Amino acid sequence: MQIHTECFNPYHTNCYFLTDETSGSTAVIDPGCYFRRERTRVQRLALLNGWHIELVIATHLHIDHIFGVHFLTSTYGCPFGASPADNYWIDLAPRRCREVGLEARVSFDEPGLHLSHGDTIRFGKESLSVISLPGHSPGSLVFYSPDSRCLFSGDTLVKGSIGRTDLPGGDHDLLTAGIRNKLFSLPDDTAVYPGHYEKTTIGAEKENNPFLRIL
C-alpha cells in the first residue's frame, strides 16, 4: 500500500491518500482541502500518480477533516464513509466556521456509508479495519491496516498528546481508556499516522506520551 500525505487548511490537517499499487484504487482519509489551490493540487496529484479515487472516509466530522468531502465525492463520484454518531457536526459546521473566522464556502454532506466498529474497508486488494474510539468526538474512528502495520488515528492519538475533549461530545476518560485498551494492544512497531503533526509509533506513545502513562 502506498501512503501519500498532504497537509491542508489553516489547521494543518493531515490528509492521507492510500493506494493499491496494482490497481491504482485509492481511498482518501480526512480530506481537509479548503482552499481552491489545495483542491487543484489533489486533482494534479491524482493525474500524476494514476490514482483512481474510489472512496472518501473520515475519522470524525470536525470541519477541518471534511472541508474537501463534497469536492471529492462530486468530482470522482465516490461514496463518503464515517460514523453517523458525528452527524450533528454537519449541522454545526456553518456556525463552527463562523466561530473560527472561516467562510462556509463548501457544502457539508452527511456520510452515505455508515461505518462502525469491526467493519472492513476495501479498495483494490487493500483493506482497513475500522476501530471505534470515541472521546474526541462520539463518532471518532481509527483505521488499521494489519498488513502494512499502520494506523490512521485522526485526532484520537497524536505524537506526544491526545485529541482535545472540550468540544461538544468530548470525553477525556473515554478517550484515554480507548487508546490504552484498543490501540496499545497493537504491535509496538505499528506506524501511527495522526490527523495533525508528524507520524509516530504505538511503542513510542506507550513510552513517552504524558497523557497515557500508567504510573
Disulfide bonds with the S-S distance in Angstrom:
none
